[in-house]
Amino acid sequence: MLVPELPGYLSRMGGAEYKGHIIALFTITAGISRPFSGILTDKIGRVPVMAIGSLVCVVCGLLYPLLTTVLPFLLLRLAHGFSTGFKPTGTAAYIADIVPPQRRGEALGIHGLCSSLGAAISPACGSWLAQAYSINTMFLASALLALLSVVILLNLRETLPSPRKFSPGMLRLSRRDLFEPAVLAPSVVIFLNYFSFGAVATLTPDFSAYLGFSNLGLFFLVSTLASLISRFVAGRASDRYGRLPAATAGSFLMVAAMIVTAHAGTGAVFLGGGFLYGISMGILSPVLSAWTVDLSNDQNRGRALSTMYLALEAGIGTGAWLSAFLFANQFQNLKLAFLVNAFLAAAAAVYCVVLRYKKELS
């Protein structure tokens, strides 16, 4: 809901040169919090960790209207990242607990389908609220929706067999808590592909305005609706044919999406790139999550998922910063910014092909 309007909001504050920080700062704290959310997911339970993530969204949504200068806004973006650091880790672990392994990809596809419905509606709604009423109305609406998710979580049964009471000692990290080696492969694929996510979140609002779109959320709407087509099918297909072939296909589609978007000179081509991007993300998201869970076990599931999400946040944050740096508020640089992300997605595709070749040889 917030992302399409935030670059313009920051520019009006006088912080146009900090557009890349909108996503990058968010992902820093999301990444920092991943190991902690992984530990807490495995110790105090899945539901409390999900609730922490949602409550951060509530608080931040209420604070945005109060912090109206550049530095406080950027600090709030930093704090807001804790929401993404906690909520997805607990959610993925919860889903893995309640579904049979042979339907894991399908279940995570259904979860992604629901996420996509929210993501499809919210950017366009956010832009509409900001334009029809005010940007503060948009912020308060986001806080209300997050509060509703907390209410839902209060009625969920905890799935961790023996949850413990929280103690500050649980937050002490060892080197082993920071990284789960077993999930290196899906983490590499996520890292390389999610550079594109950072680029899309950072650059498409400006690209949309440049091409004459009044609603800056249309690219997100098209891409998320496209992801609805592929998420459910991709999850089920990966249950049947394997995670690696699906991840390979998703990576190649990401290459195509970034190339088409880079060469967009009209609104139709631009939205076509958004469609391909959505199909790609609809494949990669459930498949890579299921692949990560496949490689983990009940005792280290939280740590495995936090490792995967840490790679995801590193890709998004670095992609946002790199894209903003390459763009430099010069529209002629948009093509280069998206082509660099196409190259990184191609590296992910090649990595998947090499893994499949090695697997066949063994």
TORPA-204077 format. One record per atom (N, C-alpha, C, CB): x, y, z; residue in three letters. Coordinates in pm, whole numbers, plus 50000, padded with zeros to 5 digits. Each point is the difference from the previous one (the first is absolute). Glycine has a CB too. Layout:
% residues N
XYZALA ...
//
This chain:
% residues 362
500814987950000MET 499195012150000MET 500855012650000MET 498234987450120MET 502895012449950LEU 500805012050018LEU 501025002349888LEU 499704997050242LEU 500854992349704VAL 501195001149915VAL 499865009349880VAL 500524977150071VAL 498365022549852PRO 499965008749882PRO 500035014950032PRO 498734982249889PRO 500775021750227GLU 499915014250033GLU 501215005350077GLU 497554997250003GLU 503274993950053LEU 501075004750087LEU 501115007649926LEU 499494980750144LEU 500925015449735PRO 501045008149933PRO 499595014649979PRO 500744979249886PRO 498025023050069GLY 499535013749982GLY 499865007350132GLY 498824992849795GLY 500735000150308TYR 499865005850134TYR 501355004750052TYR 498024985150045TYR 503005006549938LEU 501345003650045LEU 500555011849919LEU 500404976250071LEU 499315024049800SER 500465011149914SER 499395013250046SER 500244984249807SER 498485015450231ARG 499345012350044ARG 500575005150133ARG 497924992549882ARG 502694998450195MET 500685004150124MET 501365006349971MET 498814981750122MET 501675016549755GLY 501335004849966GLY 501054989250002GLY 499355021650091GLY 500224965749904GLY 500954988950007GLY 500034991449875GLY 499655000050243GLY 500215006249640ALA 499944992349875ALA 501234991249981ALA 498635018249902ALA 502534986450144GLU 501234992249980GLU 500054987650087GLU 501165021049941GLU 497894977650151TYR 499994988550092TYR 498954989649963TYR 500825015250179TYR 498664985349698LYS 498944990649962LYS 500424985450016LYS 499175017049840LYS 502094980050129GLY 500474986350014GLY 499994995250144GLY 501405003749802GLY 498595005750292HIS 500004996350142HIS 498644995250047HIS 501805016650038HIS 497134986749889ILE 498654996150043ILE 499904984950016ILE 499055020149883ILE 501454972750019ILE 499984985450006ILE 501254994750071ILE 498654999449788ILE 502505006750185ALA 501264994950055ALA 500005000350153ALA 501185007849793ALA 498385003350269LEU 499985000850146LEU 499034989850058LEU 500585024349988LEU 498274974249947PHE 499004990250043PHE 500604986050005PHE 498185014349901PHE 502604982449995THR 500554986549993THR 501184997950094THR 499254999149764THR 501435011750277ILE 501104998550096ILE 499494994150130ILE 501205019449896ILE 497774986950162THR 499484994850127THR 499254986949980THR 499825023450085THR 499554974849798ALA 499394987049973ALA 501074989250002ALA 498205010949862ALA 502954991950076GLY 501094990349999GLY 500614997850137GLY 500475006649768GLY 499745004350307ILE 500584998950134ILE 499114991550090ILE 501105022449973ILE 497604979350013SER 499084993150090SER 499754985449963SER 498955021850040SER 501434974149837ARG 499734986349957ARG 500564989350095ARG 500005008649766ARG 501294992150272PRO 500504989650091PRO 499244999650132PRO 502245002649895PRO 497385009250157PHE 499255000450125PHE 498604994049983PHE 501295020450068PHE 498084982849820SER 498674994349976SER 500094984949982SER 499255021649895SER 501844973750043GLY 500184985649985GLY 500154993050134GLY 501075004149780GLY 499755001650309ILE 500174994250133ILE 498694999950077ILE 502375007850002ILE 496945003649997LEU 498765001150078LEU 498904991249942LEU 500635023450062LEU 499354974949806THR 499024991049939THR 500174985850051THR 499965014549796THR 501304981350222ASP 500294986450047ASP 499914998650151ASP 501464997349803ASP 498405013950270LYS 500014999250147LYS 498695004650064LYS 502435003849990LYS 497085008249976ILE 498775004850065ILE 498764996949918ILE 501335018050107ILE 498854978449763GLY 498864996149920GLY 499835008249874GLY 498934992850207GLY 500255001849702ARG 499775006449871ARG 499065012150014ARG 500374977749886ARG 498565020750190VAL 498995010550010VAL 500545012950062VAL 498284982150018VAL 502455017450095PRO 500535012550055PRO 500915007649904PRO 499834989650224PRO 500985003049699VAL 500895006649904VAL 499215006849890VAL 501784983050050VAL 497165010349902MET 499135006549900MET 499375012650057MET 499544977649896MET 500025021850229ALA 499335011550063ALA 500955011950014ALA 498504984150124ALA 502765013149909ILE 500985010950012ILE 500115007549867ILE 501284987050175ILE 498825005549715GLY 500115006449868GLY 498815008649967GLY 501364980949927GLY 497435014250103SER 498805007849970SER 499905012550088SER 498864978849932SER 501525019950196LEU 499925011550091LEU 500955011149959LEU 499354984550183LEU 501825012049762VAL 500925010349950VAL 499335008149889VAL 501984985450059VAL 497275007849854CYS 499295007149893CYS 498965009650057CYS 500364980349848CYS 498955015450257VAL 499005008750063VAL 500655012850052VAL 498634979850064VAL 502445018550013VAL 500675011550062VAL 500585009449893VAL 500544985850201VAL 500125008649699CYS 500615008449897CYS 498955007449918CYS 501924984149989CYS 496975009249980GLY 498935006749927GLY 499465012150074GLY 499424978249898GLY 500565020850235LEU 499525011250080LEU 501035011150013LEU 498574984150125LEU 502715012549860LEU 501065009950017LEU 500335007849873LEU 500904985450176LEU 498855008749706TYR 500345007049875TYR 499415014149992TYR 500114977749889TYR 498625024450149PRO 499465013749990PRO 500675009950095PRO 497844989949933PRO 502845005150170LEU 500605008950099LEU 501435003849966LEU 498544989750170LEU 502125002249747LEU 501425002249968LEU 500105004749856LEU 500754982250167LEU 499365030949814THR 499825005949867THR 501255006949946THR 497615002950058THR 503564993949999THR 501255005049943THR 500874988149963THR 499885021350136THR 501154981149787VAL 500734989149934VAL 500624990350100VAL 500475015449812VAL 500324989450283LEU 500704990850090LEU 499054991650085LEU 501875016350006LEU 497124989550061PRO 499074991550075PRO 499274989949912PRO 499715018750161PRO 499934985549716PHE 499344990849907PHE 500904988149970PHE 498715019149900PHE 502554983450070LEU 500934989149967LEU 500234990950120LEU 501105014849831LEU 498954991050289LEU 500154991850121LEU 498774991250021LEU 501465017750102LEU 497364987649865LEU 498794992050012LEU 499994988749898LEU 498765020050085LEU 501734982749793ARG 500134989149902ARG 500924989150053ARG 499615016249811ARG 501454988050259LEU 500924990350060LEU 499254991350100LEU 501935015949968LEU 497274990450117ALA 499254992550101ALA 498934991149938ALA 500435018550161ALA 498954986449731HIS 498924992649936HIS 500474986449948HIS 498945021849938HIS 502344977250030GLY 500534987649947GLY 499884988250094GLY 501545013649870GLY 498354989050262PHE 499844989050095PHE 498734991949973PHE 501255013550169PHE 497754992849769SER 498774992849969SER 500274988449906SER 498695021150033SER 502044981849859THR 500334989549903THR 501044990450054THR 499455015849817THR 501354988650280GLY 500974991050061GLY 499354989150083GLY 501595018650003GLY 497194983950047PHE 499354990450089PHE 498844992649934PHE 500665014550188PHE 498424992749750LYS 498754993649955LYS 500214988349904LYS 498925022050030LYS 501834979449860PRO 500104988749907PRO 500684987750059PRO 500085016749818PRO 500894985350272THR 500694988550060THR 499024991550079THR 502135013250011THR 497094993350075GLY 499014992750078GLY 498934993649914GLY 500435015550187GLY 499134991749709THR 498944995049912THR 500444987549924THR 499135023349978THR 502054977149962ALA 500494988649922ALA 500204987850089ALA 501125015749840ALA 499404986350281ALA 500184988850093ALA 498654994350041ALA 502135010350084ALA 496894998349939TYR 498664995550039TYR 499384991449889TYR 499705020850140TYR 500424984049735ILE 499444992449888ILE 500704986449986ILE 499445021649883ILE 501894978550131ALA 500744987449989ALA 499574990150108ALA 501935012449901ALA 497674992750215ASP 499574991250110ASP 498674993249971ASP 501215014850157ASP 497904991949771ILE 498624995049991ILE 499664993149869ILE 499395018350152ILE 501564981149753VAL 499704993349874VAL 500944988149979VAL 499175021849901VAL 500394967750029PRO 500874988649972PRO 501105003849902PRO 498084984350043PRO 503115009749970PRO 501145003749914PRO 499714998949851PRO 501464992450181PRO 497754997649779GLN 499764998049857GLN 499085010649939GLN 500324975750038GLN 499095033050048ARG 499165010949948ARG 500545013750042ARG 498014984650007ARG 503245015650032ARG 500605012250053ARG 500045011349896ARG 501384985850154ARG 499025010949724GLY 500045010249896GLY 498625005549970GLY 501994988749904GLY 497015002450091GLU 498635004449977GLU 499525009350111GLU 499544978549877GLU 500755017750249ALA 499565008250114ALA 500665013749999ALA 499654979250133ALA 501655021149841LEU 500685012949995LEU 499555008149879LEU 501974989950118LEU 497605003149777GLY 499415006949886GLY 498685006750037GLY 501114983749847GLY 498075009450233ILE 498735005850046ILE 500285012050090ILE 498874977449986ILE 502125021250102HIS 500395011350085HIS 500455011949914HIS 500694984050183HIS 500125013149715GLY 500445010649911GLY 498855006149922GLY 502194988549981GLY 496815003249987LEU 498825004949930LEU 499285010550084LEU 499764977949883LEU 500105019250246CYS 499355009650091CYS 500855012650015CYS 498914981050123CYS 502415017349888SER 500895011650008SER 499885008449873SER 501584987050147SER 498325006249740SER 499925007249872SER 498705007749987SER 501444982549898SER 497485012150155LEU 498735007249994LEU 500115013250076LEU 498754978249981LEU 501865021250137GLY 500215012350076GLY 500935009549927GLY 499634987350210GLY 501455007149734ALA 500975008349930ALA 499455005349868ALA 501824986750106ALA 497235006349835ALA 499405004849875ALA 499105012050025ALA 500104976849907ALA 499165022550202ILE 499025010550029ILE 500655012350064ILE 498264982350029ILE 502715015250059SER 500465010850089SER 500765011449932SER 500124982750172SER 500785015149731PRO 500695011649942PRO 499055009849932PRO 501994985649968PRO 497085009049952ALA 499045008849934ALA 499095006850101ALA 500074985349798ALA 499535007350306CYS 499165006050105CYS 500775010850076CYS 498744978450022CYS 502535018950004GLY 500815009950070GLY 500115012949922GLY 501284981650105GLY 498995017349764SER 500085011949917SER 498655007349994SER 501804989049864SER 497115003350128TRP 498675006249996TRP 499705007550130TRP 499224981849846TRP 501095012050268LEU 499775006650129LEU 500825012850012LEU 499524977750103LEU 501755021649854ALA 500865011750010ALA 499525011449911ALA 501914984950051ALA 497595011749830GLN 499575010349906GLN 498595005250029GLN 501474989549831GLN 497635001650212ALA 498615004050024ALA 499835006650137ALA 499254981349852ALA 501545014650244TYR 499885005450136TYR 501315006750041TYR 498304982150059TYR 502625009949994SER 501325005350036SER 500934988450024SER 498995020850103SER 502304982149896ILE 500954989150023ILE 499914995050143ILE 501515009549826ILE 498074999150269ASN 499824995750138ASN 498854990050012ASN 500905021950078ASN 498064979849840THR 498924990249996THR 500534986449959THR 498365018149945THR 502544981849957MET 500614987549956MET 500794993650113MET 500135009049766MET 500664998850308PHE 500784994650111PHE 499094993950108PHE 501795017149953PHE 497154990050081LEU 499104995250105LEU 499244987449955LEU 499775023750085LEU 499884975749786ALA 499344988049948ALA 500934987950010ALA 498645014249845ALA 502654987950128SER 500954988950011SER 500104995050144SER 501295009349804SER 498674999950292ALA 500054996250141ALA 498764992050040ALA 501375020450049ALA 497474983749900LEU 498754992950032LEU 500024985749946LEU 498785021849997LEU 501684976549879LEU 500064986749941LEU 500974990950077LEU 499465010049775LEU 501674995650267ALA 500964992250079ALA 499394995950134ALA 501915012149889ALA 497304996950169LEU 499344996850127LEU 499014988649983LEU 500275023950073LEU 499034975849814LEU 499074988949973LEU 500754986749992LEU 498485015849877LEU 502734984450069SER 500774987549992SER 500394995150140SER 500865006849774SER 499405002650318VAL 500314996250137VAL 498804993150064VAL 501615019350019VAL 497204986049956VAL 498784994050054VAL 499844985649952VAL 498915022750008VAL 501384974949864ILE 499934986549945ILE 501004990850069ILE 499245009349779ILE 501974995750242LEU 501064991850061LEU 499644995750142LEU 501675011949859LEU 497564996150211LEU 499624996750137LEU 499194987050008LEU 500005024350053LEU 499404971749835ASN 499164988049998ASN 500704987749942ASN 498055015049978ASN 503264986249993LEU 500734988649944LEU 500584991250109LEU 500535013649798LEU 499394973350180ARG 500604990450093ARG 501504999149973ARG 497834986950013ARG 502975013750092GLU 501454998849985GLU 500364985949954GLU 500365017550180GLU 500594981449725THR 500394987049946THR 501364995250051THR 498675005449800THR 502125003250264LEU 501254995550058LEU 499684990850118LEU 501225021349927LEU 499334966450074PRO 499584990250102PRO 500165004750144PRO 500624982749838PRO 500525023250197SER 500245004050139SER 500575014250003SER 500394976050066SER 498775034149909PRO 500515013750001PRO 500475004250139PRO 498455005549813PRO 502615002350189ARG 500565004850127ARG 499645014650023ARG 501884983749979ARG 498185020550146LYS 499785013950033LYS 501225008249958LYS 498494993550192LYS 501265018349754PHE 501105008349953PHE 500915004250115PHE 498565008149814PHE 502744991650156SER 501005005650092SER 501045007449916SER 499644981350172SER 500945029449881PRO 500995007749922PRO 501164991649951PRO 499375019850132PRO 500964969549940GLY 501114991449958GLY 499784993549866GLY 500454996050236GLY 498285002949722MET 499714993949870MET 500525008549884MET 497984989550100MET 502285023349926LEU 500455009049894LEU 501504999849979LEU 498075014250053LEU 502644977850027ARG 501434998649978ARG 500234991249877ARG 500495002850248ARG 500285002349659LEU 500234992749875LEU 501374993549999LEU 498495015949882LEU 501554972050068SER 501284993649970SER 500195000149849SER 499874985350207SER 501315011349748ARG 500264999549855ARG 499064990249932ARG 502415006050041ARG 497254983250027ARG 499134989849945ARG 498585005349977ARG 501384982550116ARG 498215027349966ASP 498655005549988ASP 499845009049879ASP 499804998550245ASP 501305006549700LEU 499945009849893LEU 499794993949862LEU 501455014350138LEU 498944973049847PHE 499974994349866PHE 499784985050008PHE 501525018149916PHE 497574976950001GLU 499734985749990GLU 500594995149867GLU 497885001950142GLU 503264991049861PRO 500664995949876PRO 499144991449910PRO 502115001250122PRO 496964991549935ALA 499204990749920ALA 499155007149895ALA 499954984750196ALA 499765028249824VAL 499115007149907VAL 500785010249916VAL 498104996950161VAL 503175000549816LEU 500825009249921LEU 499465001649858LEU 501984993450137LEU 497664995649798ALA 499595000749858ALA 498775008949980ALA 500944977149967ALA 497935020550102PRO 498875009049978PRO 500295014450043PRO 498504980550032PRO 502395021350065SER 500345013550045SER 500765007649892SER 500084991850236SER 500825001549692VAL 500735006549890VAL 499045004149889VAL 502054986450056VAL 497015004749910VAL 499045003049893VAL 499125011850040VAL 500014975849928VAL 499565024450196ILE 499175011250048ILE 500795013049997ILE 498704984350146ILE 502525015449903PHE 500825012150007PHE 500155006449862PHE 501244990450196PHE 499105001849704LEU 500245005349866LEU 498725005049932LEU 501954984449982LEU 496955008550040ASN 498755004049936ASN 499345012050066ASN 499694976549933ASN 500515024850198TYR 499285010650072TYR 500695013649990TYR 499174982650155TYR 501965018349778PHE 500515013049958PHE 498925007049916PHE 502414991650002PHE 496915000549914SER 498965005549913SER 498835005550080SER 500684983949823SER 498985009550288PHE 498935004950086PHE 500335013950053PHE 499424976450063PHE 501845025449983GLY 500425013150049GLY 499935010549891GLY 501474988850164GLY 498915007549714ALA 499955009449888ALA 498565004049968ALA 502104990049908ALA 497015000150088VAL 498605002749967VAL 499375009150105VAL 499854977649884VAL 500375019350244ALA 499395008050106ALA 500535014349999ALA 499744979250137ALA 501535022649826THR 500635013250005THR 499735008349876THR 501764990250144THR 498295003649739LEU 500005007649874LEU 498665000849929LEU 502324993349979LEU 496814996850038THR 498775000249919THR 499065011550032THR 500214975649987THR 499735029850137PRO 499165012050018PRO 500475011649911PRO 499554992750236PRO 501765009849760ASP 500525010749912ASP 499814996549852ASP 501685006050176ASP 498534981349791PHE 499824995449861PHE 498545001949959PHE 501894983250026PHE 497185013650066SER 498575001649971SER 499665014649972SER 499504980250145SER 501015028749940ALA 499735014349980ALA 500605004849868ALA 499985003450250ALA 501214991749717TYR 500695003949877TYR 499184996149876TYR 502214997550117TYR 497114990849892LEU 499214995149888LEU 498575005550000LEU 501384979350002LEU 498295028950097GLY 498705006950000GLY 498904993450080GLY 500645007949782GLY 499694982150301PHE 498984993750083PHE 499665009250118PHE 500824977049933PHE 497895024950094SER 499615008050116SER 500024991550127SER 498595014549852SER 501024972750137ASN 500054990950114ASN 501334992749997ASN 497464997250001ASN 503385005550098LEU 501354994549999LEU 500054985450045LEU 500845022850044LEU 498014971549990GLY 499974986150044GLY 499614990149892GLY 499455008650222GLY 500354995949654LEU 499504991049896LEU 500994988949965LEU 498685019049909LEU 502634984250088PHE 500994989749972PHE 499894989050105PHE 501545016949892PHE 498344987150234PHE 499884990250109PHE 498714992149987PHE 501345015050150PHE 497584991649810LEU 498724993149984LEU 500104989249893LEU 498785020750073LEU 501774983049810VAL 500134990449890VAL 500924988550038VAL 499615018549836VAL 501534984750225SER 500964989550034SER 499434990550105SER 501875015649946SER 497394989850150THR 499484991450105THR 498844991649949THR 500725016650170THR 498434989049745LEU 498954992049939LEU 500604988849915LEU 498475020049999LEU 502624983149931ALA 500684989549921ALA 500544989050089ALA 500605017149827ALA 499904986850291SER 500554989950090SER 498934990650051SER 501765016150067SER 496984988549936LEU 498904991150041LEU 499874988349904LEU 498805019550103LEU 501504983049769ILE 499904989549899ILE 501004988950026ILE 499215017049833ILE 502004987050210SER 501094990350009SER 500234994050138SER 501025012349816SER 498604994650291ARG 500364995450134ARG 499464986250032ARG 500045023650071ARG 498674974749916PHE 499384987350037PHE 500494988749910PHE 497995012550084PHE 502074990349786VAL 500454989849904VAL 501464996450024VAL 498355008649831VAL 502495001550195ALA 501434997650019ALA 500254991550123ALA 500505021749889ALA 498794981150221GLY 500184992250121GLY 499664985349978GLY 499495020250133GLY 499394977249804ARG 499584986149973ARG 500974993249903ARG 497595006450040ARG 502855001049858ALA 500934994349903ALA 501324996450066ALA 498925013449818ALA 501544995150276SER 501274997050066SER 499884988050094SER 500625024249985SER 498174973450070ASP 499784987950079ASP 500144987549913ASP 498455012850153ASP 501174988649722ARG 499994988449910ARG 501324998149926ARG 497565003249973ARG 503015007949975TYR 501174999049914TYR 501305004450066TYR 498475003749811TYR 501455002750304GLY 501215004250069GLY 500145015050011GLY 501074979449919GLY 499635024850186ARG 500175014550023ARG 500985006349900ARG 499524996150243ARG 501554996749724LEU 501055005849916LEU 499535003449859LEU 501634987150133LEU 497625004049799PRO 499505003949867PRO 499105012450005PRO 500144976149932PRO 499025024850172ALA 499125011650012ALA 500795012750028ALA 498184985050084ALA 502845014050002ALA 500845011850029ALA 500765004549876ALA 500234992350238ALA 500204998249679THR 500695003449874THR 499085007849907THR 501424979550023THR 497345015649962ALA 499035006849914ALA 499695014150052ALA 499014977749937ALA 500815023650194GLY 499715013050058GLY 501135010049979GLY 498594988650168GLY 502645006649841SER 501165008849982SER 500115004949856SER 501174987950184SER 498615003249721PHE 500045004249859PHE 498895010049969PHE 501004977949939PHE 497835020250120LEU 498915009649980LEU 500345013650061LEU 498374981050000LEU 502375019050111MET 500425012750060MET 500945007549905MET 499754990050230MET 501135002749703VAL 500885006349901VAL 499165006949892VAL 501794982550043VAL 497215010349906ALA 499145005649895ALA 499255012350051ALA 499754977149899ALA 499775022350225ALA 499235011150055ALA 500855012750011ALA 498604983650128ALA 502635014949918MET 500865011750015MET 500415005849865MET 500844990550216MET 499365000849684ILE 500385004949866ILE 498845007749938ILE 501584980549970ILE 497205014050040VAL 498835006849943VAL 499775013450069VAL 498974977749943VAL 501125022550190THR 499795012550074THR 501075010349964THR 498944987150187THR 502305008349797ALA 501095009149964ALA 499735007149868ALA 501584985350124ALA 497765007949783HIS 499775005649867HIS 498615006149985HIS 501604983249910HIS 497695018650201ALA 498645005349993ALA 500015014749960ALA 499284983650175ALA 500145019349709GLY 499845013849957GLY 498555004350000GLY 502034997649863GLY 497084992850159THR 498565002850007THR 499434993450124THR 499845001749747THR 498975002650291GLY 499354994250117GLY 499704985249981GLY 499035022250049GLY 500614973849830ALA 499654986049974ALA 501204990850020ALA 498265007649837ALA 502904996450110VAL 501214991850017VAL 500414999750147VAL 500755005849766VAL 499155005550300PHE 500325001050142PHE 499154990250083PHE 500645024249968PHE 498064975850009LEU 499124990850072LEU 500224985649957LEU 498315018450021LEU 502144979649853GLY 500384986549957GLY 501174994750080GLY 499165005249772GLY 501825003750254GLY 501104996250087GLY 499524996650140GLY 501525014549865GLY 497484993350183GLY 499434997150131GLY 499314986550003GLY 499705024350034GLY 499654972049857PHE 499344987049991PHE 501024988650011PHE 498185010249857PHE 502904990850065LEU 501054989750005LEU 500664999550139LEU 500405003249753LEU 499815008550305TYR 500575000650134TYR 499104992850101TYR 501125021849942TYR 497584980450047GLY 499064993550090GLY 499994984949984GLY 498625020549993GLY 501414974849883ILE 500054985549976ILE 501254994150064ILE 498735002749784ILE 502395004050197SER 501264995350057SER 499954999450152SER 501195009649804SER 498365001350259MET 499925000250145MET 499014989750053MET 500605024249995MET 498324973649929GLY 499024990050039GLY 500564986050000GLY 498265014649910GLY 502744983050008ILE 500684986950000ILE 501054999550110ILE 499614997849753ILE 501235012350254LEU 501164999550090LEU 499615000150147LEU 501305011649824LEU 497724996250213SER 499695001650142SER 499594987050068SER 499315023149948SER 499644969950005PRO 499634987550069PRO 501014988849981PRO 497655006649970PRO 502974992849911VAL 500924989149972VAL 501265000950087VAL 499134999249765VAL 501435012850247LEU 501215001450079LEU 499724998550150LEU 500935015049824LEU 497894989250220SER 499614997850140SER 499864985150028SER 498835022250005SER 500494970749905ALA 499834985650019ALA 501334992749994ALA 497735001649901ALA 503155002450010TRP 501344994049989TRP 500775001950131TRP 500025004349750TRP 499885007650307THR 500675002650127THR 499474990950111THR 500365023849929THR 498314975150080VAL 499404991550103VAL 500384985449978VAL 498085016050023VAL 501984979649850ASP 500424986249969ASP 501374996950060ASP 498665001049789ASP 502255008750207LEU 501384997850043LEU 500205001950149LEU 500715007449776LEU 498234996650295SER 500105002250144SER 499324988550074SER 500035025049967SER 500034975550165ASN 499264990550082ASN 499255007750108ASN 501694981749954ASN 497525011250127ASP 499165006750099ASP 500805008350099ASP 498384981549975ASP 502825014050058GLN 500795006750103GLN 500655013149950GLN 500434977550102GLN 499885023049770ASN 500695012049948ASN 499215007349894ASN 502144988950050ASN 496545008749945ARG 499205005949894ARG 500015015150005ARG 498564979850004ARG 501345025850117GLY 500045014650012GLY 501315005749951GLY 498464998450193GLY 502664995149843ARG 501315004849957ARG 500154998949848ARG 500964993350222ARG 498554995749722ALA 500094998249855ALA 499215010849926ALA 500294975250035ALA 498505027450014LEU 499185010149934LEU 500585013950018LEU 497994985650036LEU 502585017150082SER 500605013350020SER 501215001849910SER 499205000050238SER 501544989249734THR 501135000849906THR 499525003549860THR 501264983350137THR 497675009949820MET 499455002949868MET 499515014449991MET 499344975849976MET 499945028650127TYR 499465013649998TYR 501095010550015TYR 497874991350095TYR 503205005149973LEU 501145009250009LEU 500595002349861LEU 500484992350236LEU 499654996849687ALA 500485001349861ALA 499035008449918ALA 501154977850018ALA 497555020150004LEU 498995007649929LEU 500135015050029LEU 498474980050009LEU 501645023550120GLU 500115014150038GLU 501305006149948GLU 498614995450204GLU 502474996749799ALA 501275005149947ALA 499875003149851ALA 501264986750173ALA 498055004649754GLY 499795002449857GLY 499145012249976GLY 500224975749960GLY 498675025650113ILE 499105011449982ILE 500715013150034ILE 498024985350052ILE 502635015050065GLY 500645012350046GLY 501135004349908GLY 499404993950231GLY 501444996649730THR 501105003349910THR 499485004049862THR 501494984250125THR 497465008749830GLY 499405003449871GLY 499395013850000GLY 499574976049964GLY 499785027850147ALA 499415013450010ALA 501085010749996ALA 498084990750132ALA 502985007249947TRP 501075009950004TRP 500725000949866TRP 500284995750245TRP 500054992749696LEU 500734999949873LEU 499165006449889LEU 501214979250072LEU 497505017749926SER 499125005449895SER 499875015150013SER 498754978449994SER 501095026450130ALA 499895014550020ALA 501315007049963ALA 498334996150182ALA 502794997449847PHE 501315005749966PHE 500175000949848PHE 500964990650212PHE 498654998749717LEU 500135000049855LEU 499025009849935LEU 500754976050010LEU 498065025150046PHE 498975009149947PHE 500415014650019PHE 498244982750050PHE 502185020850071ALA 500485013550033ALA 499025010949957ALA 502334991649977ALA 496355005150029ASN 498955009549963ASN 500125005149856ASN 499905006750239ASN 500714985149675GLN 500135003349857GLN 499274989049921GLN 502255012150035GLN 496664991449899PHE 499154989949938PHE 500704992049890PHE 498075014550055PHE 502954991349885GLN 500734992549897GLN 500804988550061GLN 500145020849862GLN 500014979150270ASN 500754989350066ASN 499134988150041ASN 501575017450080ASN 497114983649902LEU 499114989150041LEU 500334986949928LEU 498215016850047LEU 502114984249824LYS 500314988049922LYS 501184992650060LYS 499115011149794LYS 501964996050238LEU 501194993750059LEU 499664993550133LEU 501455016849886LEU 497774990050197ALA 499684994850132ALA 499284986649990ALA 499865023550088ALA 499194975449821PHE 499254987449987PHE 500834989249931PHE 497875013249993PHE 502994990549913LEU 500844990049934LEU 501014993950096LEU 499715012349785LEU 500804995450309VAL 500894994550103VAL 499274989350081VAL 501265021950013VAL 497484980650018ASN 499234990150075ASN 499694987749915ASN 499015018550136ASN 500844983449733ALA 499844988649910ALA 501244991150003ALA 498485013749853ALA 502694992550150PHE 501264992650007PHE 500084991750128PHE 501125017949863PHE 498474987950250LEU 500054992950128LEU 499014988350003LEU 500715021350113LEU 498104980849829ALA 499044989149990ALA 500534988949910ALA 498125016250038ALA 502614987649856ALA 500614990149912ALA 501034991750076ALA 499635015249803ALA 501104991250289ALA 500964992650082ALA 499284989650086ALA 501535020150004ALA 497284983350048ALA 499214990550077ALA 499554988349912ALA 499235018650150ALA 500364984549727ALA 499574989449909ALA 501144990549967ALA 498305015649903ALA 502874989950072VAL 501184991749969VAL 500364991450121VAL 500865017549839VAL 499074988250280TYR 500284992550123TYR 499054988050012TYR 500835021250112TYR 497874980949858CYS 499034989250005CYS 500324989149898CYS 498265016350078CYS 502144987849802VAL 500364990349896VAL 501204991650044VAL 499105015749822VAL 501904990650238VAL 501184992850049VAL 499614990150109VAL 501445019949943VAL 497674984350149LEU 499564990950107LEU 499264988049942LEU 499835019550158LEU 499334982949741ARG 499284988849937ARG 500974990549931ARG 497995014749968ARG 503034990849967TYR 500984991749932TYR 500764991350100TYR 500225017449820TYR 500194988850291LYS 500724992550104LYS 499114989250061LYS 501395020250047LYS 497354983049972LYS 499064990450057LYS 499814988049906LYS 498835018750121LYS 501094984049749GLU 499844989249903GLU 501254991249996GLU 498475014549864GLU 502714991650150LEU 501234992149998LEU 500124990950122LEU 501075018349871LEU 498424986750243SER 500084992050122SER 498934989250006SER 500965019750116SER 
//
